[in-house]
């Protein structure tokens, strides 16, 4: 087979938008898999019918059968449910954990050499459980959150300064949630640190808006959560891997001593290339930044333990 293949598990908002981006950027053939009969096939056919207009020749296959995903280069897991009214956090944790672990295991049996990207929330916990369920080496399994959180931070900086988004670069580390660790010292406008351009109170306001970025959109949309930028953010990771671009992106990675953390997934700067995570870069951080990263890891650990306890109780 000449064309690379990306499987996207979960053909919901994030999954279907990601499939569209991958095909229309002409990066790979896409297999869209969901549990709902017919729906992924309908989406795939709809995407295929646009090929002549969008000028690409990538195949998009919709399916409910894991056999169709075989020999993928990358598997992205977006399957899961958002929290519904009446559902506790624990219910959601258990439901999504089961879905993600099953998706990872089933994909693994058809694509043992693929690189795995987890997108389902709560992100850092789901990535850990998928890693544990599959036993994948740490360079081939990662979570997407940091690119999204960084894109939000960059957007708010660009809006505040009235400058072009292309000129703003920022990195957000740590877990995906309220405790994330934006790094204003390392945020720049064409190389100029934002700490030279904005006062501390303004930066703090932008940091808070970034932390609340997902919730702000849920509140406005009412019936769903963000999917355009989550899909774009995942696509950038897919692209860096498929094209061996060596981009340095914040990625939820399994840590073994980096930043003083062990046996946990959290967002850190990673070089992404054809073999997956090719390097975890250890930045010089202040004590406060290190503390914030450790607080994230502590919270993720608590939720992993909680998920494992719930599993033990129901099995
Ligand atoms: N296998 C495959 N697909 C599944 C499974 C399963 N076991 N269980 C559920 N799904 C599918 C649903 O049928 C649905 O089509 O996962 C899809 C999820 O899509 P949406 O509900 O539209 O959710 P989306 O907005 O795409 O978000 C997906 O990404 O950003 C995160 O928090 C978000 O965890 C959520 C995930």
py3Dmol code that shows the C-alpha trace and the ligand (Angstrom):
import py3Dmol

protein = """\
ATOM      1  CA  UNK A   1       0.000   0.000   0.000  1.00  0.00           C
ATOM      2  CA  UNK A   2       1.459   3.371  -0.994  1.00  0.00           C
ATOM      3  CA  UNK A   3      -0.827   5.727   0.875  1.00  0.00           C
ATOM      4  CA  UNK A   4      -0.411   5.963   4.642  1.00  0.00           C
ATOM      5  CA  UNK A   5      -3.491   5.080   6.680  1.00  0.00           C
ATOM      6  CA  UNK A   6      -4.905   6.804   9.735  1.00  0.00           C
ATOM      7  CA  UNK A   7      -7.714   5.191  11.712  1.00  0.00           C
ATOM      8  CA  UNK A   8      -9.992   7.463  13.721  1.00  0.00           C
ATOM      9  CA  UNK A   9     -12.023   5.643  16.383  1.00  0.00           C
ATOM     10  CA  UNK A  10     -15.183   7.598  17.208  1.00  0.00           C
ATOM     11  CA  UNK A  11     -16.860   9.324  14.254  1.00  0.00           C
ATOM     12  CA  UNK A  12     -18.388  12.126  16.315  1.00  0.00           C
ATOM     13  CA  UNK A  13     -17.652  15.826  16.003  1.00  0.00           C
ATOM     14  CA  UNK A  14     -13.916  15.636  16.686  1.00  0.00           C
ATOM     15  CA  UNK A  15     -13.385  12.367  14.797  1.00  0.00           C
ATOM     16  CA  UNK A  16     -15.271  13.336  11.641  1.00  0.00           C
ATOM     17  CA  UNK A  17     -13.697  16.805  11.510  1.00  0.00           C
ATOM     18  CA  UNK A  18     -10.263  15.232  11.936  1.00  0.00           C
ATOM     19  CA  UNK A  19     -11.006  12.768   9.115  1.00  0.00           C
ATOM     20  CA  UNK A  20     -11.946  15.692   6.873  1.00  0.00           C
ATOM     21  CA  UNK A  21      -8.744  17.593   7.691  1.00  0.00           C
ATOM     22  CA  UNK A  22      -6.478  14.592   7.161  1.00  0.00           C
ATOM     23  CA  UNK A  23      -8.032  13.775   3.781  1.00  0.00           C
ATOM     24  CA  UNK A  24      -8.306  17.351   2.539  1.00  0.00           C
ATOM     25  CA  UNK A  25      -4.713  18.106   3.555  1.00  0.00           C
ATOM     26  CA  UNK A  26      -3.875  15.055   1.460  1.00  0.00           C
ATOM     27  CA  UNK A  27      -1.993  13.413   4.354  1.00  0.00           C
ATOM     28  CA  UNK A  28      -3.398   9.880   4.370  1.00  0.00           C
ATOM     29  CA  UNK A  29      -6.311   7.552   3.703  1.00  0.00           C
ATOM     30  CA  UNK A  30      -8.688   7.538   6.652  1.00  0.00           C
ATOM     31  CA  UNK A  31     -10.726   4.791   8.317  1.00  0.00           C
ATOM     32  CA  UNK A  32     -13.542   6.215  10.460  1.00  0.00           C
ATOM     33  CA  UNK A  33     -14.884   3.707  12.975  1.00  0.00           C
ATOM     34  CA  UNK A  34     -17.848   4.054  15.306  1.00  0.00           C
ATOM     35  CA  UNK A  35     -20.230   1.762  17.170  1.00  0.00           C
ATOM     36  CA  UNK A  36     -23.232   3.368  15.503  1.00  0.00           C
ATOM     37  CA  UNK A  37     -24.203   1.351  12.403  1.00  0.00           C
ATOM     38  CA  UNK A  38     -24.331   3.225   9.092  1.00  0.00           C
ATOM     39  CA  UNK A  39     -23.282   6.625  10.442  1.00  0.00           C
ATOM     40  CA  UNK A  40     -19.514   6.294   9.788  1.00  0.00           C
ATOM     41  CA  UNK A  41     -20.234   4.894   6.320  1.00  0.00           C
ATOM     42  CA  UNK A  42     -22.485   7.852   5.582  1.00  0.00           C
ATOM     43  CA  UNK A  43     -19.843  10.333   6.729  1.00  0.00           C
ATOM     44  CA  UNK A  44     -17.146   8.573   4.717  1.00  0.00           C
ATOM     45  CA  UNK A  45     -19.269   8.596   1.571  1.00  0.00           C
ATOM     46  CA  UNK A  46     -20.064  12.286   2.089  1.00  0.00           C
ATOM     47  CA  UNK A  47     -16.340  13.055   2.439  1.00  0.00           C
ATOM     48  CA  UNK A  48     -15.516  10.928  -0.627  1.00  0.00           C
ATOM     49  CA  UNK A  49     -18.058  12.808  -2.731  1.00  0.00           C
ATOM     50  CA  UNK A  50     -16.209  16.085  -2.054  1.00  0.00           C
ATOM     51  CA  UNK A  51     -12.889  14.783  -3.362  1.00  0.00           C
ATOM     52  CA  UNK A  52     -13.265  16.177  -6.884  1.00  0.00           C
ATOM     53  CA  UNK A  53     -14.073  19.586  -5.482  1.00  0.00           C
ATOM     54  CA  UNK A  54     -11.434  19.554  -2.741  1.00  0.00           C
ATOM     55  CA  UNK A  55      -8.872  18.160  -5.172  1.00  0.00           C
ATOM     56  CA  UNK A  56      -7.484  15.103  -3.428  1.00  0.00           C
ATOM     57  CA  UNK A  57      -7.679  11.391  -4.034  1.00  0.00           C
ATOM     58  CA  UNK A  58      -7.535   9.976  -0.498  1.00  0.00           C
ATOM     59  CA  UNK A  59      -9.854   7.127   0.408  1.00  0.00           C
ATOM     60  CA  UNK A  60     -12.150   7.510   3.397  1.00  0.00           C
ATOM     61  CA  UNK A  61     -13.712   4.318   4.725  1.00  0.00           C
ATOM     62  CA  UNK A  62     -16.506   4.288   7.301  1.00  0.00           C
ATOM     63  CA  UNK A  63     -16.980   1.137   9.332  1.00  0.00           C
ATOM     64  CA  UNK A  64     -18.013  -0.549  12.566  1.00  0.00           C
ATOM     65  CA  UNK A  65     -15.543  -3.404  12.013  1.00  0.00           C
ATOM     66  CA  UNK A  66     -11.997  -3.251  13.403  1.00  0.00           C
ATOM     67  CA  UNK A  67     -10.797  -5.588  10.638  1.00  0.00           C
ATOM     68  CA  UNK A  68     -11.105  -2.603   8.263  1.00  0.00           C
ATOM     69  CA  UNK A  69      -8.554  -0.646  10.324  1.00  0.00           C
ATOM     70  CA  UNK A  70      -5.741  -3.149   9.819  1.00  0.00           C
ATOM     71  CA  UNK A  71      -2.205  -1.996   9.207  1.00  0.00           C
ATOM     72  CA  UNK A  72      -2.807   1.647  10.126  1.00  0.00           C
ATOM     73  CA  UNK A  73       0.167   3.948  10.594  1.00  0.00           C
ATOM     74  CA  UNK A  74      -1.639   6.024  13.213  1.00  0.00           C
ATOM     75  CA  UNK A  75      -4.716   5.290  15.338  1.00  0.00           C
ATOM     76  CA  UNK A  76      -6.513   8.242  16.934  1.00  0.00           C
ATOM     77  CA  UNK A  77      -9.012   7.501  19.701  1.00  0.00           C
ATOM     78  CA  UNK A  78     -11.810  10.086  20.071  1.00  0.00           C
ATOM     79  CA  UNK A  79     -14.507   7.595  21.122  1.00  0.00           C
ATOM     80  CA  UNK A  80     -16.381   8.353  24.300  1.00  0.00           C
ATOM     81  CA  UNK A  81     -19.227  10.302  25.744  1.00  0.00           C
ATOM     82  CA  UNK A  82     -19.512  13.813  27.085  1.00  0.00           C
ATOM     83  CA  UNK A  83     -20.910  14.221  30.591  1.00  0.00           C
ATOM     84  CA  UNK A  84     -24.698  14.131  30.458  1.00  0.00           C
ATOM     85  CA  UNK A  85     -27.107  15.593  32.999  1.00  0.00           C
ATOM     86  CA  UNK A  86     -27.385  13.280  36.001  1.00  0.00           C
ATOM     87  CA  UNK A  87     -24.065  11.588  35.248  1.00  0.00           C
ATOM     88  CA  UNK A  88     -21.400  11.820  37.927  1.00  0.00           C
ATOM     89  CA  UNK A  89     -17.720  12.334  37.144  1.00  0.00           C
ATOM     90  CA  UNK A  90     -17.130   8.759  38.259  1.00  0.00           C
ATOM     91  CA  UNK A  91     -19.801   7.447  35.853  1.00  0.00           C
ATOM     92  CA  UNK A  92     -18.102   9.308  33.028  1.00  0.00           C
ATOM     93  CA  UNK A  93     -14.666   8.096  34.073  1.00  0.00           C
ATOM     94  CA  UNK A  94     -15.829   4.473  34.062  1.00  0.00           C
ATOM     95  CA  UNK A  95     -17.771   4.742  30.786  1.00  0.00           C
ATOM     96  CA  UNK A  96     -14.993   6.437  28.837  1.00  0.00           C
ATOM     97  CA  UNK A  97     -12.253   4.297  30.382  1.00  0.00           C
ATOM     98  CA  UNK A  98     -14.012   1.143  29.177  1.00  0.00           C
ATOM     99  CA  UNK A  99     -14.527   2.582  25.695  1.00  0.00           C
ATOM    100  CA  UNK A 100     -10.948   3.829  25.330  1.00  0.00           C
ATOM    101  CA  UNK A 101      -9.311   0.642  26.638  1.00  0.00           C
ATOM    102  CA  UNK A 102     -11.452  -1.510  24.367  1.00  0.00           C
ATOM    103  CA  UNK A 103     -10.753   0.746  21.371  1.00  0.00           C
ATOM    104  CA  UNK A 104      -7.003   0.629  22.070  1.00  0.00           C
ATOM    105  CA  UNK A 105      -6.906  -3.146  22.521  1.00  0.00           C
ATOM    106  CA  UNK A 106      -8.987  -3.934  19.450  1.00  0.00           C
ATOM    107  CA  UNK A 107      -6.986  -1.530  17.281  1.00  0.00           C
ATOM    108  CA  UNK A 108      -3.742  -3.010  18.563  1.00  0.00           C
ATOM    109  CA  UNK A 109      -4.649  -6.471  17.351  1.00  0.00           C
ATOM    110  CA  UNK A 110      -4.997  -5.122  13.781  1.00  0.00           C
ATOM    111  CA  UNK A 111      -2.312  -2.401  13.853  1.00  0.00           C
ATOM    112  CA  UNK A 112       0.380  -3.520  16.296  1.00  0.00           C
ATOM    113  CA  UNK A 113       2.974  -1.160  14.810  1.00  0.00           C
ATOM    114  CA  UNK A 114       0.832   1.985  14.754  1.00  0.00           C
ATOM    115  CA  UNK A 115       1.359   5.153  16.736  1.00  0.00           C
ATOM    116  CA  UNK A 116      -1.570   5.856  19.064  1.00  0.00           C
ATOM    117  CA  UNK A 117      -3.002   9.282  19.892  1.00  0.00           C
ATOM    118  CA  UNK A 118      -5.705   9.530  22.576  1.00  0.00           C
ATOM    119  CA  UNK A 119      -8.122  12.480  22.456  1.00  0.00           C
ATOM    120  CA  UNK A 120     -10.969  11.316  24.731  1.00  0.00           C
ATOM    121  CA  UNK A 121     -11.362  13.138  28.055  1.00  0.00           C
ATOM    122  CA  UNK A 122     -10.323  13.161  30.826  1.00  0.00           C
ATOM    123  CA  UNK A 123      -7.298  13.147  28.576  1.00  0.00           C
ATOM    124  CA  UNK A 124      -4.305  12.368  30.762  1.00  0.00           C
ATOM    125  CA  UNK A 125      -6.156   9.599  32.603  1.00  0.00           C
ATOM    126  CA  UNK A 126      -7.504   8.027  29.388  1.00  0.00           C
ATOM    127  CA  UNK A 127      -4.034   8.047  27.822  1.00  0.00           C
ATOM    128  CA  UNK A 128      -2.569   6.314  30.871  1.00  0.00           C
ATOM    129  CA  UNK A 129      -5.266   3.626  30.850  1.00  0.00           C
ATOM    130  CA  UNK A 130      -4.835   3.045  27.106  1.00  0.00           C
ATOM    131  CA  UNK A 131      -1.070   2.746  27.592  1.00  0.00           C
ATOM    132  CA  UNK A 132      -1.583   0.310  30.447  1.00  0.00           C
ATOM    133  CA  UNK A 133      -4.142  -1.767  28.545  1.00  0.00           C
ATOM    134  CA  UNK A 134      -1.950  -2.104  25.451  1.00  0.00           C
ATOM    135  CA  UNK A 135       1.551  -2.194  26.876  1.00  0.00           C
ATOM    136  CA  UNK A 136       2.704   0.074  24.049  1.00  0.00           C
ATOM    137  CA  UNK A 137       6.210   1.513  24.313  1.00  0.00           C
ATOM    138  CA  UNK A 138       6.099   5.135  25.393  1.00  0.00           C
ATOM    139  CA  UNK A 139       7.270   6.564  22.090  1.00  0.00           C
ATOM    140  CA  UNK A 140       4.168   5.155  20.367  1.00  0.00           C
ATOM    141  CA  UNK A 141       1.342   6.359  22.608  1.00  0.00           C
ATOM    142  CA  UNK A 142       0.486   9.917  23.524  1.00  0.00           C
ATOM    143  CA  UNK A 143      -2.403  12.230  24.325  1.00  0.00           C
ATOM    144  CA  UNK A 144      -3.554  15.380  22.526  1.00  0.00           C
ATOM    145  CA  UNK A 145      -4.288  18.373  24.756  1.00  0.00           C
ATOM    146  CA  UNK A 146      -1.290  20.712  24.893  1.00  0.00           C
ATOM    147  CA  UNK A 147      -1.516  21.752  21.243  1.00  0.00           C
ATOM    148  CA  UNK A 148      -5.162  22.711  21.800  1.00  0.00           C
ATOM    149  CA  UNK A 149      -4.533  24.574  25.062  1.00  0.00           C
ATOM    150  CA  UNK A 150      -1.543  26.357  23.492  1.00  0.00           C
ATOM    151  CA  UNK A 151      -3.607  27.338  20.438  1.00  0.00           C
ATOM    152  CA  UNK A 152      -6.177  28.886  22.754  1.00  0.00           C
ATOM    153  CA  UNK A 153      -3.519  30.795  24.694  1.00  0.00           C
ATOM    154  CA  UNK A 154      -1.971  32.030  21.419  1.00  0.00           C
ATOM    155  CA  UNK A 155      -5.391  33.157  20.173  1.00  0.00           C
ATOM    156  CA  UNK A 156      -6.103  35.187  23.314  1.00  0.00           C
ATOM    157  CA  UNK A 157      -2.635  36.797  23.160  1.00  0.00           C
ATOM    158  CA  UNK A 158      -3.110  37.699  19.480  1.00  0.00           C
ATOM    159  CA  UNK A 159      -6.571  39.132  20.179  1.00  0.00           C
ATOM    160  CA  UNK A 160      -5.290  41.168  23.124  1.00  0.00           C
ATOM    161  CA  UNK A 161      -2.391  42.684  21.162  1.00  0.00           C
ATOM    162  CA  UNK A 162      -4.248  42.969  17.867  1.00  0.00           C
ATOM    163  CA  UNK A 163      -1.470  41.084  16.072  1.00  0.00           C
ATOM    164  CA  UNK A 164      -1.625  38.289  13.529  1.00  0.00           C
ATOM    165  CA  UNK A 165      -2.097  34.842  15.087  1.00  0.00           C
ATOM    166  CA  UNK A 166       0.691  33.500  12.878  1.00  0.00           C
ATOM    167  CA  UNK A 167       3.222  35.558  14.867  1.00  0.00           C
ATOM    168  CA  UNK A 168       2.215  34.241  18.297  1.00  0.00           C
ATOM    169  CA  UNK A 169       3.814  31.108  19.754  1.00  0.00           C
ATOM    170  CA  UNK A 170       3.108  29.727  23.219  1.00  0.00           C
ATOM    171  CA  UNK A 171       3.371  26.485  25.113  1.00  0.00           C
ATOM    172  CA  UNK A 172       0.982  25.092  27.697  1.00  0.00           C
ATOM    173  CA  UNK A 173       2.205  22.096  29.697  1.00  0.00           C
ATOM    174  CA  UNK A 174       0.637  19.853  32.334  1.00  0.00           C
ATOM    175  CA  UNK A 175      -2.749  18.192  32.386  1.00  0.00           C
ATOM    176  CA  UNK A 176      -5.806  19.096  30.306  1.00  0.00           C
ATOM    177  CA  UNK A 177      -8.042  20.951  32.740  1.00  0.00           C
ATOM    178  CA  UNK A 178      -8.083  23.749  35.290  1.00  0.00           C
ATOM    179  CA  UNK A 179      -4.594  22.887  36.507  1.00  0.00           C
ATOM    180  CA  UNK A 180      -2.845  23.212  33.126  1.00  0.00           C
ATOM    181  CA  UNK A 181       0.453  25.094  33.152  1.00  0.00           C
ATOM    182  CA  UNK A 182       0.669  27.933  30.596  1.00  0.00           C
ATOM    183  CA  UNK A 183       4.212  29.318  30.320  1.00  0.00           C
ATOM    184  CA  UNK A 184       4.016  33.106  29.682  1.00  0.00           C
ATOM    185  CA  UNK A 185       7.833  33.401  29.960  1.00  0.00           C
ATOM    186  CA  UNK A 186       8.120  31.227  26.872  1.00  0.00           C
ATOM    187  CA  UNK A 187       5.266  32.855  24.920  1.00  0.00           C
ATOM    188  CA  UNK A 188       6.421  35.184  22.155  1.00  0.00           C
ATOM    189  CA  UNK A 189       5.243  37.453  19.363  1.00  0.00           C
ATOM    190  CA  UNK A 190       7.744  36.821  16.593  1.00  0.00           C
ATOM    191  CA  UNK A 191      10.426  36.144  19.191  1.00  0.00           C
ATOM    192  CA  UNK A 192       9.513  38.977  21.585  1.00  0.00           C
ATOM    193  CA  UNK A 193       8.460  37.564  24.969  1.00  0.00           C
ATOM    194  CA  UNK A 194       4.895  38.614  25.857  1.00  0.00           C
ATOM    195  CA  UNK A 195       6.199  39.629  29.273  1.00  0.00           C
ATOM    196  CA  UNK A 196       7.756  42.614  27.408  1.00  0.00           C
ATOM    197  CA  UNK A 197       4.464  43.504  25.753  1.00  0.00           C
ATOM    198  CA  UNK A 198       1.756  42.927  28.372  1.00  0.00           C
ATOM    199  CA  UNK A 199       1.512  43.670  32.090  1.00  0.00           C
ATOM    200  CA  UNK A 200       1.233  40.883  34.660  1.00  0.00           C
ATOM    201  CA  UNK A 201      -2.483  41.410  35.332  1.00  0.00           C
ATOM    202  CA  UNK A 202      -3.336  41.156  31.638  1.00  0.00           C
ATOM    203  CA  UNK A 203      -1.237  38.013  31.228  1.00  0.00           C
ATOM    204  CA  UNK A 204      -2.979  36.473  34.244  1.00  0.00           C
ATOM    205  CA  UNK A 205      -6.377  37.255  32.690  1.00  0.00           C
ATOM    206  CA  UNK A 206      -5.335  35.523  29.435  1.00  0.00           C
ATOM    207  CA  UNK A 207      -3.983  32.543  31.395  1.00  0.00           C
ATOM    208  CA  UNK A 208      -7.303  32.218  33.238  1.00  0.00           C
ATOM    209  CA  UNK A 209      -9.261  32.408  30.000  1.00  0.00           C
ATOM    210  CA  UNK A 210      -7.017  29.653  28.584  1.00  0.00           C
ATOM    211  CA  UNK A 211      -7.639  27.419  31.596  1.00  0.00           C
ATOM    212  CA  UNK A 212     -11.353  27.974  31.107  1.00  0.00           C
ATOM    213  CA  UNK A 213     -11.145  27.641  27.304  1.00  0.00           C
ATOM    214  CA  UNK A 214     -13.087  24.386  26.981  1.00  0.00           C
ATOM    215  CA  UNK A 215     -15.802  25.445  29.429  1.00  0.00           C
ATOM    216  CA  UNK A 216     -16.248  28.836  27.721  1.00  0.00           C
ATOM    217  CA  UNK A 217     -17.176  27.065  24.491  1.00  0.00           C
ATOM    218  CA  UNK A 218     -19.439  24.489  26.179  1.00  0.00           C
ATOM    219  CA  UNK A 219     -21.298  27.341  27.859  1.00  0.00           C
ATOM    220  CA  UNK A 220     -21.867  29.091  24.545  1.00  0.00           C
ATOM    221  CA  UNK A 221     -22.745  25.970  22.536  1.00  0.00           C
ATOM    222  CA  UNK A 222     -24.925  24.370  25.222  1.00  0.00           C
ATOM    223  CA  UNK A 223     -25.296  21.118  23.253  1.00  0.00           C
ATOM    224  CA  UNK A 224     -21.687  20.076  22.734  1.00  0.00           C
ATOM    225  CA  UNK A 225     -18.053  20.922  23.146  1.00  0.00           C
ATOM    226  CA  UNK A 226     -15.298  22.322  20.957  1.00  0.00           C
ATOM    227  CA  UNK A 227     -14.282  20.262  17.962  1.00  0.00           C
ATOM    228  CA  UNK A 228     -12.705  22.423  15.251  1.00  0.00           C
ATOM    229  CA  UNK A 229      -9.536  23.289  17.167  1.00  0.00           C
ATOM    230  CA  UNK A 230      -9.341  19.852  18.855  1.00  0.00           C
ATOM    231  CA  UNK A 231      -9.415  18.334  15.348  1.00  0.00           C
ATOM    232  CA  UNK A 232      -6.836  20.817  13.992  1.00  0.00           C
ATOM    233  CA  UNK A 233      -4.573  20.193  16.981  1.00  0.00           C
ATOM    234  CA  UNK A 234      -4.706  16.432  16.499  1.00  0.00           C
ATOM    235  CA  UNK A 235      -4.093  16.863  12.782  1.00  0.00           C
ATOM    236  CA  UNK A 236      -0.874  18.798  13.441  1.00  0.00           C
ATOM    237  CA  UNK A 237       0.420  15.845  15.486  1.00  0.00           C
ATOM    238  CA  UNK A 238      -0.636  13.364  12.776  1.00  0.00           C
ATOM    239  CA  UNK A 239       1.103  15.500  10.152  1.00  0.00           C
ATOM    240  CA  UNK A 240       4.343  15.806  12.098  1.00  0.00           C
ATOM    241  CA  UNK A 241       4.451  12.018  12.479  1.00  0.00           C
ATOM    242  CA  UNK A 242       3.467  11.102   8.907  1.00  0.00           C
ATOM    243  CA  UNK A 243       5.780  13.658   7.295  1.00  0.00           C
ATOM    244  CA  UNK A 244       8.544  13.172   9.895  1.00  0.00           C
ATOM    245  CA  UNK A 245       8.571  16.920  10.514  1.00  0.00           C
ATOM    246  CA  UNK A 246      10.184  16.808  13.978  1.00  0.00           C
ATOM    247  CA  UNK A 247       7.867  19.511  15.257  1.00  0.00           C
ATOM    248  CA  UNK A 248       8.258  20.382  18.938  1.00  0.00           C
ATOM    249  CA  UNK A 249       4.752  20.194  20.364  1.00  0.00           C
ATOM    250  CA  UNK A 250       3.294  19.917  23.862  1.00  0.00           C
ATOM    251  CA  UNK A 251       2.044  16.340  24.077  1.00  0.00           C
ATOM    252  CA  UNK A 252       0.794  14.166  26.948  1.00  0.00           C
ATOM    253  CA  UNK A 253       3.679  11.709  27.276  1.00  0.00           C
ATOM    254  CA  UNK A 254       4.603   8.910  29.654  1.00  0.00           C
ATOM    255  CA  UNK A 255       7.248  10.275  31.992  1.00  0.00           C
ATOM    256  CA  UNK A 256      10.080   8.296  33.483  1.00  0.00           C
ATOM    257  CA  UNK A 257      11.944  10.816  35.570  1.00  0.00           C
ATOM    258  CA  UNK A 258      11.583  13.858  33.280  1.00  0.00           C
ATOM    259  CA  UNK A 259      10.609  16.955  35.271  1.00  0.00           C
ATOM    260  CA  UNK A 260      10.972  14.818  38.393  1.00  0.00           C
ATOM    261  CA  UNK A 261       7.843  12.802  37.488  1.00  0.00           C
ATOM    262  CA  UNK A 262       7.416   9.052  37.122  1.00  0.00           C
ATOM    263  CA  UNK A 263       4.780   6.638  35.808  1.00  0.00           C
ATOM    264  CA  UNK A 264       2.327   9.334  34.733  1.00  0.00           C
ATOM    265  CA  UNK A 265       1.104  10.984  31.518  1.00  0.00           C
ATOM    266  CA  UNK A 266       1.168  14.751  31.389  1.00  0.00           C
ATOM    267  CA  UNK A 267       1.830  17.465  28.824  1.00  0.00           C
ATOM    268  CA  UNK A 268       5.498  18.178  28.054  1.00  0.00           C
ATOM    269  CA  UNK A 269       7.360  19.414  24.937  1.00  0.00           C
ATOM    270  CA  UNK A 270       7.961  16.481  22.582  1.00  0.00           C
ATOM    271  CA  UNK A 271       9.638  16.155  19.219  1.00  0.00           C
ATOM    272  CA  UNK A 272       7.225  14.225  16.973  1.00  0.00           C
ATOM    273  CA  UNK A 273       8.510  12.299  13.982  1.00  0.00           C
ATOM    274  CA  UNK A 274       7.960   9.077  12.096  1.00  0.00           C
ATOM    275  CA  UNK A 275       8.712   6.898  15.115  1.00  0.00           C
ATOM    276  CA  UNK A 276       6.351   8.860  17.368  1.00  0.00           C
ATOM    277  CA  UNK A 277       7.774  10.706  20.371  1.00  0.00           C
ATOM    278  CA  UNK A 278      11.433  10.999  19.387  1.00  0.00           C
ATOM    279  CA  UNK A 279      12.483  13.194  22.285  1.00  0.00           C
ATOM    280  CA  UNK A 280      11.009  14.669  25.440  1.00  0.00           C
ATOM    281  CA  UNK A 281      12.591  18.070  25.902  1.00  0.00           C
ATOM    282  CA  UNK A 282      13.311  19.138  29.460  1.00  0.00           C
ATOM    283  CA  UNK A 283      12.890  22.896  29.720  1.00  0.00           C
ATOM    284  CA  UNK A 284      14.377  24.954  32.481  1.00  0.00           C
ATOM    285  CA  UNK A 285      11.398  25.742  34.690  1.00  0.00           C
ATOM    286  CA  UNK A 286      11.041  27.930  37.765  1.00  0.00           C
ATOM    287  CA  UNK A 287      10.195  26.310  41.096  1.00  0.00           C
ATOM    288  CA  UNK A 288       6.613  27.579  40.783  1.00  0.00           C
ATOM    289  CA  UNK A 289       6.244  26.069  37.309  1.00  0.00           C
ATOM    290  CA  UNK A 290       7.659  22.729  38.471  1.00  0.00           C
ATOM    291  CA  UNK A 291       5.278  22.784  41.444  1.00  0.00           C
ATOM    292  CA  UNK A 292       2.345  23.433  39.096  1.00  0.00           C
ATOM    293  CA  UNK A 293       3.401  20.504  36.906  1.00  0.00           C
ATOM    294  CA  UNK A 294       3.639  18.242  39.960  1.00  0.00           C
ATOM    295  CA  UNK A 295       0.182  19.368  41.101  1.00  0.00           C
ATOM    296  CA  UNK A 296      -1.174  18.294  37.699  1.00  0.00           C
ATOM    297  CA  UNK A 297       0.532  14.920  37.954  1.00  0.00           C
ATOM    298  CA  UNK A 298      -0.821  14.430  41.467  1.00  0.00           C
ATOM    299  CA  UNK A 299      -4.388  15.113  40.275  1.00  0.00           C
ATOM    300  CA  UNK A 300      -4.019  12.786  37.273  1.00  0.00           C
ATOM    301  CA  UNK A 301      -2.674  10.065  39.590  1.00  0.00           C
ATOM    302  CA  UNK A 302      -5.687  10.493  41.892  1.00  0.00           C
ATOM    303  CA  UNK A 303      -8.060  10.010  38.960  1.00  0.00           C
ATOM    304  CA  UNK A 304      -6.177   6.981  37.639  1.00  0.00           C
ATOM    305  CA  UNK A 305      -6.423   5.399  41.072  1.00  0.00           C
ATOM    306  CA  UNK A 306     -10.108   6.341  41.226  1.00  0.00           C
ATOM    307  CA  UNK A 307     -10.733   4.718  37.818  1.00  0.00           C
ATOM    308  CA  UNK A 308      -8.924   1.581  38.922  1.00  0.00           C
ATOM    309  CA  UNK A 309     -10.963   1.450  42.128  1.00  0.00           C
ATOM    310  CA  UNK A 310     -14.232   1.803  40.229  1.00  0.00           C
ATOM    311  CA  UNK A 311     -13.127  -0.993  37.890  1.00  0.00           C
ATOM    312  CA  UNK A 312     -12.263  -3.251  40.785  1.00  0.00           C
ATOM    313  CA  UNK A 313     -15.656  -2.549  42.369  1.00  0.00           C
ATOM    314  CA  UNK A 314     -17.705  -3.421  39.271  1.00  0.00           C
ATOM    315  CA  UNK A 315     -15.710  -6.437  38.081  1.00  0.00           C
TER     316      UNK A 315
END
"""
ligand_1 = """\
36
LIG
N -16.307 2.599 19.930
C -16.291 3.505 18.940
N -16.936 4.683 19.011
C -17.652 4.943 20.107
C -17.715 4.028 21.190
C -17.003 2.808 21.071
N -17.015 1.890 22.034
N -18.494 4.566 22.144
C -18.898 5.764 21.695
N -18.387 6.003 20.466
C -18.592 7.151 19.586
C -19.982 7.756 19.667
O -20.927 6.961 18.949
C -19.741 9.121 19.026
O -19.987 9.102 17.627
O -17.729 8.219 19.945
C -18.256 9.395 19.288
C -17.992 10.611 20.176
O -18.396 11.709 19.461
P -19.090 13.017 20.113
O -20.087 12.605 21.109
O -19.483 13.905 18.971
O -17.900 13.686 20.937
P -16.752 14.670 20.386
O -17.208 16.067 20.506
O -16.278 14.172 19.071
O -15.616 14.438 21.480
C -14.948 13.196 21.574
O -12.922 14.114 22.410
O -12.363 16.275 22.961
C -12.771 15.038 23.457
O -14.042 15.576 25.451
C -14.127 15.106 24.132
O -14.004 12.931 25.105
C -14.567 13.686 24.053
C -13.964 13.216 22.721
"""
view = py3Dmol.view(width=600, height=400)
view.addModel(protein, "pdb")
view.setStyle({"model": 0}, {"cartoon": {"style": "trace"}})
view.addModel(ligand_1, "xyz")
view.setStyle({"model": 1}, {"stick": {}})
view.zoomTo()
view.show()
